[in-house]
Amino acid sequence: ATAQHTLVLALVEAGGFHEAGELLLKSGLRQAFADDPINLLKLRGVEGKIFAGLGKLWRAEMIFKEVKEDFLRRGRDYLAAMLGLELAGVMLRQGRPDEVEELATEAFETFRDLAVGREALKAVRYLQQACHQRAASAEKVQKVLMFLYRLEQKPGLRFAP
């Protein structure tokens, strides 16, 4: 199941949203993770990314909000903050910039409280400031998110706006 989940994620990261959606439907991953609530929530987050990539922004927004709240209830603040940033990207694509500054601030405060690395804080601070200055875009959100995901794999990376 983990290999299929990784493949779905790779397809999403490569922009293969249709293929990722089909694989997700056919894979049985939901059933495989039925007894693993955290991985099931992560899978729902990937589903939100698929809907966002397919332009189904309202559906993506609903999934990101739901999964973010579930992560918070389970004490998974970092994962909730990451979903909050995904949600910010969707809201910007919907033309709702006034709603994203709070999400970026929440993410920054969460990262600060969790004492994540300096570069992760720098990236989220950059986004928070862009939101405050009404200069944020869905592309900037994606740049920050991609950096944060890569940073999880390669901790020595440096953020460059």
N, C-alpha and C positions, 0 to 999 in steps of 0.2 A: 504493500500500500504506500509506503514511503517513497518508493521509486516512482510510482505513478503520480504522487503528489508533486514530486520534484519536476517531473516532466510537464505537468500542467503549469507549474510556476514558470518553467523555462519558456514554454509557449507564450504565456502572458507577457513575459519580459521581452520576447522577440516580436511582440505585436500580433501573434497568431491567436487572436481572441476567438474566432469561430472554431478553430481546431481545439483550443483549450476547453471551450464550452462543450464541444462534442465529447471530448475525452472525459471531462468531468461527469457528464451524464452517463456515459457507458462504463466508467471505471469501477463503480461500486464503492468509491471512497467514502461517501457518507455512511454507508453501512459498516465499512471497515473501521471508521473512527467513531462509531456510535457509543462505545464505552470509553472514549478518550475526549472529554469535552474541550480541552484546550486545542487539540489538533482539529477537532470539528469546527471550532470557532475560526481557526486560521484558514480552514478550507472555505468557510463562508466569506471570509475576507477576500480570498482569491476569487470567489464567485462575484463579489462586488467589483473587483478589478476587471473581470471579464465584461460585466454589464457596462462599466464605464468605458472600456475600450470599444464596445459595440455602439456607444452613443446612447445607451439607455440610462441616462443620468439620474432620473428620478428613482429607478430601481436600485442603482448603485448607491445613491444617497441613503435610501431606507436600510439597505444591508449594512453599510458602514456605520450608521447610527446605532443599529441594533447590536452589532458585534462589538462596537466600542463600549457600549454600556455593559454588555456581558463580560468583557475583559475587566472593566472596572469593578464589577461585582465580585469577580474572582481574584481581585488583587493583582492583576496583570497590567500595571499602570503603563509600562513601556509599550506593550502591544496596543493598549488603548490609545496612547499618544500617536503611535504610527498610523492607526486607523483614523484618528482625528485629522492628520495631515492628508491622508487619502481623501477624506471627506472635504477638506478645504479645496483640494484640486477640483473635485466635482462641482462644488459651489461656484468656484471661479468660472468654470466652463458654462455654468448656468447663468452667468452674469450677475452673481450675488456677492460682490467683493466686500460689502459691509459686514457680512457674517463670518468672514474668515480670520479676522484679526484675533478674535477670542480663541479660536481653535489653535492658531499658531502660538499664542501666549500660553495656553494650557500645555501644549507640547513642550515649550521651552521650560516652563516651571516644573513639569514632570521630569524632564531630562536633568535639570539642575538638581532637583530633590533626590533623584536616583544616582547622582554623581557619575553620569555617563561621561565619556571622554571629552576633552576640550574641543576636538574637531567636530563632534556631533553637536555640541552646544553652539559652536560657531555657525554651523550650517542652519540650525533651527533659529538662531538669533537673526541671521541674515534674512530668513523668510519672515520672521516676526516684524522686523524693521520694514521690509518691503510692504507687508500688509498695512502697517501703521501709516506709511507714506502713500498708500493707495497705488503702489507700484507692483503689487503682486500679480502673478499670472499663473495659469495652470502649468505652463512650462517651467516656471521657477519652482513650483511645488514639486513637479516630477524630478527636476534636477536635484533638489534636496533629498527627496525620498530615495532616488537611485543611489545617491552618495551614501545615505544612511544604511541602505541594504548592503552595499559593497563594503562599507566600513565594518559591518558585522563579520564579514569573511576575511577582510584584510585590515586589521586594526591600525596599521601604520599610515593609512591614507591621510592626505591633507585636503581640506575643503578650499576650493578656489571659486568665488562667486562668478 
